[in-house]
């Protein structure tokens, strides 16, 4: 066993012991502990836990990888996820906390005075959560397969075991305090390599400033200017130029924003604090903690892309040869073993030709050099994890990144699995099928549901429908199209009734899920080719949740207009939620 692998086992093993120790210490003894941590979490701790819940494998592992390869187009993920959290904190969290229900389906059932509405909300929630958790478990598999040098299945089984212990045993109480520790691990693991690499490339210790600085050894060549030149020399579009249509950029950004505000595993975090004013405070703290990673991600993506290309292509494209395969560095060999990086020598010259062979304008240049196609496949999801190795950082930094990636994936997976289990045990079994169930029986049902959900999540991680951030974007689109309109109309409109809400949620969910299936396939072969010419209004599957949301609103308002208005006590309840009557100390209803 080499030094890096030993160090990785030690660092990751220490974090696992820490997480399990916290779960045992904070074990849930009541349904209140299991669902909302007894409503006794401090706003700063809840802010850290929310940030960990929020910054999933998509944020830690995949987002900077997307930015590295998409450049300007990757900014939609930054804008959408950051703006969405602000929307959630300002528009929804305080009102839902004042209402005081454990789960989103409980709010929808009460607000729309209907068991059917509860069941439809649970169905929407399960679709969203399982789509989202598929991305997290893929992240777990990627991290384990590389750093613990096991196959993805073994890595998933280990990850499932860890999540099982602290999600099923500790419930929301155990998850909350575990996520505080996970936030500390993941933010340290993300920023430390970024600082090292920023100093290497620009001499600036702040990655956010390094992104706009000049390259070390030059006086006038800016980092992004150099990256533009390098990628264009290989037939790629300029890094700082966008290729997406503006309507698609707007749709994806908005889908991610409103999808955020409909994500049940984030919303439930605001029920774990003692009062409404604490929900507002914890939202503010979470935004600060989230910003530390999100402002660093653009620099990480740009620097990773530059390091990768300069490793494969040591000199100017026009004046030198690419790297010989036999001379590839150690990090290249280790990532090849995972199957997430692959070299195919198409012209038999033993050199690694890495370029954009889909660009017809670059084809004459490639043919003149004797190239017969791009020979290097790099999975976008490995860029953040491989970046410290590419930059030749110390082994302890590489081990730290492994621990951070696992922390990011496990923290969100645990939150999602708890939401699934509470939806099944509290909203379906307790409130629909067995209303006389005891607290003890409900707690046992919740734990069984969580265990089953973990098994399903593990399967989805082993057979993922796409790369992490893309799968997560689909979950956000489903949330935007189904739950968000029902929640927002439930708070701000007294006219929307149960018939309208149910019809709207089903319309939004069916349309959006059907569109994604049609173009992406998810778990089946897609019916249509996923190209802009075939998209509705030029909107990609990642952004189609916006159209689903608009259909949801339109159907809900139309159906409500032609059916009976909500009862008087429901309208009074809505007014009571919105009026900030002594909000600082308002108790749950």
Legacy VTK file of the C-alpha trace (Angstrom):
# vtk DataFile Version 3.0
C-alpha trace
ASCII
DATASET POLYDATA
POINTS 589 float
0.000 0.000 0.000
1.506 3.341 -1.043
1.679 6.419 1.185
-1.230 8.188 -0.514
-3.593 5.237 -0.164
-2.606 4.705 3.493
-3.083 8.385 4.251
-6.453 8.361 2.497
-7.611 5.362 4.548
-6.570 7.161 7.738
-8.231 10.496 6.894
-11.452 8.999 5.508
-11.583 6.416 8.309
-11.236 9.148 10.939
-14.147 11.088 9.433
-16.324 7.944 9.370
-15.605 7.291 13.052
-16.497 10.926 13.769
-19.807 10.724 11.882
-20.859 7.430 13.478
-19.810 8.665 16.937
-21.987 11.752 16.533
-24.918 9.610 15.352
-24.676 7.352 18.407
-24.334 10.367 20.746
-27.372 12.106 19.255
-29.550 9.049 18.702
-33.240 9.770 18.085
-35.563 8.549 20.860
-38.830 10.161 19.709
-40.523 10.921 16.399
-39.767 14.608 17.066
-36.046 13.775 17.277
-36.266 11.570 14.189
-38.104 14.063 11.965
-37.033 17.539 13.177
-34.266 17.001 15.793
-36.632 18.013 18.605
-36.731 21.588 17.210
-33.739 22.418 19.399
-30.881 23.134 16.945
-28.932 26.424 17.250
-29.247 28.696 14.156
-25.479 28.630 13.434
-25.343 24.824 13.697
-28.479 24.587 11.563
-26.866 26.962 9.045
-23.861 24.620 8.758
-26.110 21.555 8.502
-28.236 23.269 5.842
-25.109 24.192 3.881
-23.886 20.575 4.037
-27.347 19.331 3.013
-27.366 21.867 0.191
-23.807 21.342 -1.098
-24.150 17.845 -2.358
-21.877 15.788 -4.566
-23.209 17.955 -7.404
-21.748 21.078 -5.771
-18.515 19.535 -4.491
-17.629 17.036 -7.216
-19.535 17.905 -10.353
-20.235 21.643 -10.535
-16.628 22.774 -10.988
-16.163 19.898 -13.469
-19.088 21.236 -15.469
-17.641 24.742 -15.346
-14.230 23.358 -16.385
-15.671 21.879 -19.594
-18.609 24.196 -20.292
-16.888 27.458 -19.337
-19.335 30.351 -19.464
-22.277 27.995 -20.042
-21.594 26.381 -16.669
-22.529 29.630 -14.931
-26.212 28.640 -15.054
-25.572 26.164 -12.234
-23.894 28.802 -10.079
-26.618 31.391 -10.670
-29.501 28.952 -10.330
-28.417 27.185 -7.165
-27.269 30.349 -5.374
-30.313 32.406 -6.373
-32.570 29.523 -5.474
-31.330 29.403 -1.940
-32.030 33.140 -1.522
-35.539 32.564 -2.896
-36.100 29.723 -0.435
-34.789 31.693 2.546
-36.873 34.803 1.813
-40.112 33.449 0.345
-40.787 30.072 1.891
-38.732 29.046 4.921
-40.123 31.459 7.556
-43.751 30.849 6.553
-43.417 27.067 6.496
-41.656 27.138 9.860
-44.446 29.275 11.302
-46.951 26.739 10.011
-45.057 24.130 11.975
-45.579 20.858 10.095
-42.863 18.184 9.926
-43.010 17.595 6.191
-43.966 19.271 2.913
-46.791 16.730 2.255
-48.195 17.558 5.709
-48.318 21.248 4.800
-49.961 20.494 1.453
-52.473 18.100 3.058
-53.544 20.679 5.652
-53.489 23.691 3.336
-55.477 21.894 0.646
-57.650 19.987 3.182
-57.194 16.714 1.302
-55.662 13.292 1.816
-55.419 12.951 -1.962
-53.276 16.095 -2.087
-51.003 14.515 0.544
-50.595 11.353 -1.533
-49.857 13.330 -4.718
-47.262 15.411 -2.802
-45.629 12.214 -1.513
-45.458 10.833 -5.064
-43.843 14.079 -6.292
-41.427 14.052 -3.356
-40.345 10.462 -4.012
-39.743 11.163 -7.722
-37.649 14.237 -6.818
-35.705 12.636 -3.978
-34.819 9.403 -5.772
-33.705 11.311 -8.880
-31.556 13.541 -6.648
-30.135 10.727 -4.526
-29.027 8.843 -7.661
-26.520 11.651 -8.251
-25.268 11.519 -4.657
-24.667 7.779 -4.680
-22.816 8.058 -8.004
-20.591 10.622 -6.280
-19.933 8.164 -3.453
-19.006 5.466 -5.974
-16.607 7.765 -7.858
-14.759 8.853 -4.710
-14.422 5.349 -3.297
-13.403 3.752 -6.580
-10.449 6.101 -6.923
-9.176 6.842 -3.452
-9.853 3.567 -1.647
-8.950 1.635 -4.809
-12.001 -0.591 -4.721
-14.613 -1.173 -7.405
-17.659 1.100 -7.489
-20.006 -1.592 -6.127
-17.834 -2.157 -3.035
-17.548 1.583 -2.514
-21.298 1.999 -2.737
-21.897 -0.781 -0.224
-19.521 0.862 2.270
-21.188 4.238 1.717
-24.654 2.723 2.120
-23.573 1.145 5.393
-22.317 4.457 6.785
-25.489 6.304 5.767
-27.634 3.496 7.186
-26.024 3.819 10.605
-26.375 7.561 11.077
-29.609 8.152 9.124
-31.584 5.185 10.436
-30.170 5.291 13.973
-29.852 9.034 14.515
-32.730 10.355 12.437
-32.785 14.117 11.835
-31.060 14.752 15.166
-28.118 12.512 14.260
-28.027 13.789 10.670
-28.022 17.451 11.769
-24.984 17.199 14.023
-23.246 14.846 11.593
-23.782 17.418 8.839
-22.142 20.133 10.956
-18.991 17.984 11.021
-19.378 17.173 7.316
-19.622 20.858 6.411
-16.337 21.576 8.203
-14.666 18.673 6.375
-16.009 19.483 2.911
-15.363 23.259 2.980
-11.801 22.739 4.221
-11.265 20.028 1.587
-12.574 22.289 -1.186
-10.796 25.536 -0.344
-7.326 24.282 0.682
-6.428 22.769 -2.746
-7.939 25.837 -4.440
-5.626 28.112 -2.441
-2.571 25.972 -3.299
-3.388 25.910 -7.029
-4.214 29.628 -7.147
-0.799 30.400 -5.655
0.872 28.058 -8.177
-0.798 29.624 -11.214
-1.192 33.289 -10.249
0.651 33.902 -6.988
-2.645 35.007 -5.390
-3.751 32.987 -2.315
-7.435 33.847 -2.852
-8.886 31.698 -5.677
-11.725 34.154 -6.237
-9.155 36.890 -6.993
-6.745 34.498 -8.707
-9.381 33.822 -11.389
-9.049 37.456 -12.486
-5.280 37.727 -11.977
-2.361 37.472 -14.365
-0.528 34.180 -14.794
2.680 33.823 -12.765
5.761 34.716 -14.815
3.831 37.073 -17.088
2.920 40.716 -16.632
-0.070 41.059 -18.932
-1.476 37.548 -19.648
-4.579 37.002 -17.530
-5.558 33.470 -16.443
-8.851 33.444 -18.382
-7.154 35.000 -21.412
-4.584 32.201 -21.416
-7.275 29.564 -20.985
-9.213 30.998 -23.935
-6.118 30.755 -26.134
-5.287 27.215 -25.015
-8.755 25.752 -25.605
-9.181 27.536 -28.952
-5.850 26.114 -30.118
-7.432 22.665 -29.649
-10.627 23.475 -31.554
-12.829 24.159 -28.534
-14.929 27.319 -28.193
-13.537 30.203 -26.137
-13.865 29.413 -22.435
-15.418 32.818 -21.691
-17.981 32.616 -24.532
-21.359 30.935 -24.187
-22.894 28.578 -26.753
-26.319 28.025 -25.202
-29.354 29.929 -26.483
-30.428 32.689 -24.105
-33.874 31.120 -23.599
-32.219 27.876 -22.456
-29.843 29.721 -20.118
-32.795 31.576 -18.573
-34.894 28.382 -18.331
-32.170 26.285 -16.663
-31.296 29.099 -14.232
-34.939 29.641 -13.278
-35.638 25.891 -13.025
-32.704 25.475 -10.650
-33.821 28.515 -8.611
-37.458 27.567 -8.119
-36.553 23.884 -7.901
-34.367 24.767 -4.938
-37.322 26.355 -3.206
-39.298 23.136 -3.709
-36.656 20.708 -2.433
-38.123 18.902 0.586
-34.808 17.897 2.208
-33.731 21.574 2.398
-37.128 22.899 3.502
-37.309 20.444 6.407
-34.101 21.926 7.857
-36.042 25.041 8.885
-38.279 22.979 11.146
-35.353 21.931 13.346
-34.884 25.348 15.051
-36.863 26.537 18.114
-38.775 29.498 16.559
-39.479 31.436 13.371
-36.819 34.102 13.945
-34.242 31.295 14.270
-35.346 29.953 10.856
-34.493 33.358 9.343
-31.137 33.499 11.163
-30.132 29.970 10.145
-31.044 30.819 6.518
-28.635 33.769 6.676
-25.837 31.692 8.201
-26.357 28.950 5.615
-26.071 31.486 2.786
-22.708 32.641 4.168
-21.420 29.079 4.511
-22.651 28.167 1.007
-21.021 31.265 -0.518
-17.568 30.080 0.612
-17.765 27.157 -1.816
-19.806 28.745 -4.583
-17.495 31.732 -4.991
-14.515 29.357 -5.158
-16.008 26.968 -7.753
-15.414 29.111 -10.893
-11.709 29.384 -10.056
-11.456 25.644 -9.338
-13.097 24.806 -12.691
-10.951 27.167 -14.774
-7.683 26.182 -13.081
-8.470 22.468 -13.369
-9.101 22.786 -17.126
-5.844 24.718 -17.642
-3.819 22.210 -15.590
-5.328 19.266 -17.468
-4.558 20.665 -20.915
-1.041 21.793 -19.999
-0.304 18.318 -18.636
-1.471 16.624 -21.853
0.014 19.330 -24.064
3.292 20.592 -22.533
3.975 23.249 -25.234
2.259 25.372 -27.886
-0.103 23.321 -30.100
1.392 24.661 -33.329
4.995 24.076 -32.283
5.076 20.834 -30.272
3.749 17.303 -29.921
1.256 16.160 -27.281
2.346 13.971 -24.378
3.442 10.423 -25.216
1.142 7.831 -23.648
4.115 5.924 -22.183
5.192 9.127 -20.385
1.793 9.793 -18.811
1.954 10.879 -15.136
0.944 8.713 -12.184
-2.434 10.450 -11.649
-3.340 9.582 -15.254
-2.639 5.891 -14.618
-4.639 5.740 -11.379
-7.704 7.420 -12.884
-7.485 5.077 -15.892
-8.006 2.204 -13.454
-11.401 3.615 -12.480
-12.602 3.741 -16.105
-13.440 7.440 -15.699
-10.470 8.460 -17.859
-9.741 6.561 -21.040
-7.160 6.745 -23.863
-7.694 5.167 -27.299
-4.762 5.436 -29.744
-6.724 5.981 -32.966
-3.772 6.745 -35.268
-1.248 4.405 -33.618
1.437 7.028 -32.935
1.519 6.558 -29.145
0.736 10.261 -28.508
-2.321 11.581 -26.656
-4.305 13.671 -29.126
-6.786 15.671 -27.061
-8.869 18.087 -29.136
-12.411 18.884 -30.273
-12.997 16.489 -33.150
-16.643 17.630 -33.380
-15.555 21.054 -34.655
-15.650 20.974 -38.498
-13.527 24.143 -38.714
-10.680 22.426 -36.836
-10.788 19.237 -38.906
-8.324 20.386 -41.640
-5.757 21.302 -38.943
-6.172 17.888 -37.273
-5.924 15.993 -40.579
-2.789 17.916 -41.546
-1.172 16.670 -38.337
-2.231 13.071 -38.989
-4.826 12.945 -36.201
-7.784 10.626 -36.626
-10.041 11.775 -33.784
-9.927 12.780 -30.136
-8.140 10.041 -28.146
-8.787 11.135 -24.533
-12.075 10.767 -22.653
-12.204 12.582 -19.301
-15.325 12.202 -17.137
-16.406 15.663 -15.967
-17.067 14.370 -12.469
-13.387 13.611 -11.774
-12.016 17.140 -12.291
-12.268 18.394 -8.701
-10.985 15.109 -7.277
-8.121 14.803 -9.773
-7.129 18.497 -9.695
-4.810 18.251 -6.639
-3.047 15.253 -8.205
-2.663 17.000 -11.563
-1.193 20.023 -9.755
1.183 17.725 -7.788
-0.062 18.889 -4.392
1.008 17.083 -1.174
-0.582 13.707 -0.423
-2.414 15.023 2.657
-4.283 17.517 0.454
-5.327 14.741 -1.958
-6.540 12.602 0.973
-8.439 15.591 2.363
-10.258 16.052 -0.966
-11.331 12.395 -0.854
-12.806 12.914 2.621
-14.532 16.118 1.452
-16.094 14.456 -1.584
-17.459 11.625 0.534
-18.757 14.101 3.152
-20.579 16.130 0.471
-22.240 13.086 -1.084
-23.155 11.380 2.193
-24.540 14.516 3.878
-27.100 15.168 1.143
-27.877 11.479 0.647
-28.718 11.180 4.345
-31.020 14.208 4.253
-32.817 12.911 1.161
-33.236 9.422 2.573
-34.732 10.820 5.772
-37.208 12.877 3.731
-38.211 9.740 1.813
-38.629 7.734 5.022
-40.684 10.470 6.734
-42.891 10.808 3.654
-43.610 7.084 3.719
-43.955 6.601 7.498
-45.532 9.918 8.566
-47.478 11.022 5.496
-48.579 7.695 4.016
-48.640 5.014 6.728
-49.506 7.189 9.762
-51.877 9.663 8.113
-53.507 7.512 5.421
-53.350 3.797 6.286
-52.845 3.551 10.071
-53.929 6.776 11.833
-53.899 5.086 15.270
-50.259 3.997 15.002
-48.178 4.701 18.126
-45.080 6.928 18.104
-42.940 3.836 18.584
-44.549 2.108 15.609
-44.131 5.205 13.456
-40.444 5.455 14.397
-39.896 1.790 13.451
-41.756 2.297 10.151
-39.598 5.344 9.399
-36.416 3.357 9.998
-37.577 0.477 7.797
-38.532 2.939 5.039
-35.096 4.577 5.313
-33.377 1.181 5.020
-35.379 0.307 1.876
-34.671 3.760 0.422
-30.932 3.262 1.008
-31.016 0.007 -0.966
-32.845 1.677 -3.875
-30.416 4.623 -3.739
-27.472 2.231 -3.890
-28.905 0.595 -7.006
-29.384 4.003 -8.650
-25.808 4.907 -7.771
-24.555 1.725 -9.414
-26.656 2.296 -12.553
-26.684 6.101 -12.798
-28.690 7.877 -15.502
-26.027 10.540 -16.162
-23.239 12.546 -14.609
-23.907 13.924 -11.127
-24.845 17.566 -11.778
-27.052 16.635 -14.740
-29.060 14.111 -12.712
-29.420 16.656 -9.915
-30.624 19.279 -12.430
-33.432 16.895 -13.417
-34.449 16.621 -9.731
-34.581 20.409 -9.480
-36.732 20.578 -12.617
-39.175 18.045 -11.152
-39.340 20.031 -7.884
-39.909 23.277 -9.800
-42.746 21.765 -11.819
-44.550 19.907 -9.024
-44.067 21.026 -5.406
-42.932 24.658 -5.736
-46.176 26.032 -7.246
-48.291 24.160 -4.691
-46.223 25.561 -1.805
-46.023 29.141 -3.092
-49.747 29.280 -3.976
-50.562 27.652 -0.656
-48.890 30.519 1.186
-49.769 33.511 -0.985
-53.167 32.708 -2.554
-56.416 32.142 -0.681
-58.277 31.152 -3.857
-56.359 27.994 -4.859
-58.298 24.940 -3.731
-57.572 21.237 -3.441
-58.808 20.361 -6.933
-56.572 23.027 -8.478
-53.494 22.041 -6.459
-53.850 18.322 -7.209
-54.431 18.897 -10.933
-51.505 21.354 -11.092
-49.018 19.064 -9.321
-49.909 16.073 -11.495
-49.733 18.154 -14.692
-46.324 19.621 -13.827
-44.861 16.277 -12.722
-46.152 14.234 -15.670
-45.157 16.802 -18.287
-41.641 17.374 -16.907
-40.865 13.715 -16.218
-42.231 12.737 -19.624
-40.093 15.362 -21.391
-36.943 14.176 -19.581
-37.746 10.551 -20.452
-38.351 11.510 -24.079
-34.972 13.203 -24.547
-32.729 11.695 -21.863
-34.197 8.294 -21.185
-33.063 8.233 -17.521
-33.482 4.448 -17.083
-34.668 3.589 -20.606
-33.437 4.408 -24.113
-34.493 7.965 -25.036
-37.156 8.165 -27.750
-35.886 11.356 -29.402
-32.376 12.592 -30.099
-31.364 15.144 -27.468
-30.426 18.058 -29.729
-31.567 21.715 -29.596
-33.488 21.388 -32.885
-35.864 18.902 -31.228
-36.415 20.769 -27.940
-39.690 22.548 -27.136
-39.077 26.323 -27.527
-35.347 25.507 -27.617
-35.387 24.530 -23.903
-33.206 21.571 -22.839
-34.397 18.804 -20.469
-32.373 20.464 -17.669
-34.514 23.602 -17.973
-37.906 22.166 -18.914
-39.084 22.331 -15.291
-39.888 26.004 -15.939
-42.497 25.075 -18.558
-43.839 22.395 -16.193
-44.083 25.022 -13.456
-46.016 27.434 -15.697
-48.388 24.612 -16.694
-48.846 23.784 -12.986
-49.748 27.399 -12.170
-52.085 27.705 -15.173
-53.936 24.437 -14.483
-54.205 25.156 -10.734
-55.669 28.638 -11.281
-58.047 27.474 -14.036
-59.379 24.459 -12.123
-59.713 26.515 -8.914
-61.690 29.180 -10.796
-64.319 26.643 -11.875
-64.572 24.723 -8.582
-65.580 25.649 -5.030
-63.414 28.095 -3.054
-61.471 26.775 -0.045
-63.387 26.713 3.285
-63.344 29.854 5.429
-61.078 28.326 8.107
-58.451 27.524 5.438
-58.476 31.106 4.164
-58.112 32.386 7.733
-55.226 29.965 8.269
-53.403 31.306 5.184
-53.811 34.889 6.391
-52.512 33.862 9.818
-49.373 32.280 8.298
-48.531 35.417 6.314
-49.159 38.022 9.001
-45.867 38.498 10.939
-47.704 38.647 14.271
-44.821 38.711 16.795
-42.769 36.698 14.311
-39.721 36.651 16.578
-41.498 34.481 19.090
-44.378 33.059 17.116
-45.016 29.484 18.043
-45.985 26.729 15.641
-49.682 26.188 15.153
LINES 1 590
589 0 1 2 3 4 5 6 7 8 9 10 11 12 13 14 15 16 17 18 19 20 21 22 23 24 25 26 27 28 29 30 31 32 33 34 35 36 37 38 39 40 41 42 43 44 45 46 47 48 49 50 51 52 53 54 55 56 57 58 59 60 61 62 63 64 65 66 67 68 69 70 71 72 73 74 75 76 77 78 79 80 81 82 83 84 85 86 87 88 89 90 91 92 93 94 95 96 97 98 99 100 101 102 103 104 105 106 107 108 109 110 111 112 113 114 115 116 117 118 119 120 121 122 123 124 125 126 127 128 129 130 131 132 133 134 135 136 137 138 139 140 141 142 143 144 145 146 147 148 149 150 151 152 153 154 155 156 157 158 159 160 161 162 163 164 165 166 167 168 169 170 171 172 173 174 175 176 177 178 179 180 181 182 183 184 185 186 187 188 189 190 191 192 193 194 195 196 197 198 199 200 201 202 203 204 205 206 207 208 209 210 211 212 213 214 215 216 217 218 219 220 221 222 223 224 225 226 227 228 229 230 231 232 233 234 235 236 237 238 239 240 241 242 243 244 245 246 247 248 249 250 251 252 253 254 255 256 257 258 259 260 261 262 263 264 265 266 267 268 269 270 271 272 273 274 275 276 277 278 279 280 281 282 283 284 285 286 287 288 289 290 291 292 293 294 295 296 297 298 299 300 301 302 303 304 305 306 307 308 309 310 311 312 313 314 315 316 317 318 319 320 321 322 323 324 325 326 327 328 329 330 331 332 333 334 335 336 337 338 339 340 341 342 343 344 345 346 347 348 349 350 351 352 353 354 355 356 357 358 359 360 361 362 363 364 365 366 367 368 369 370 371 372 373 374 375 376 377 378 379 380 381 382 383 384 385 386 387 388 389 390 391 392 393 394 395 396 397 398 399 400 401 402 403 404 405 406 407 408 409 410 411 412 413 414 415 416 417 418 419 420 421 422 423 424 425 426 427 428 429 430 431 432 433 434 435 436 437 438 439 440 441 442 443 444 445 446 447 448 449 450 451 452 453 454 455 456 457 458 459 460 461 462 463 464 465 466 467 468 469 470 471 472 473 474 475 476 477 478 479 480 481 482 483 484 485 486 487 488 489 490 491 492 493 494 495 496 497 498 499 500 501 502 503 504 505 506 507 508 509 510 511 512 513 514 515 516 517 518 519 520 521 522 523 524 525 526 527 528 529 530 531 532 533 534 535 536 537 538 539 540 541 542 543 544 545 546 547 548 549 550 551 552 553 554 555 556 557 558 559 560 561 562 563 564 565 566 567 568 569 570 571 572 573 574 575 576 577 578 579 580 581 582 583 584 585 586 587 588
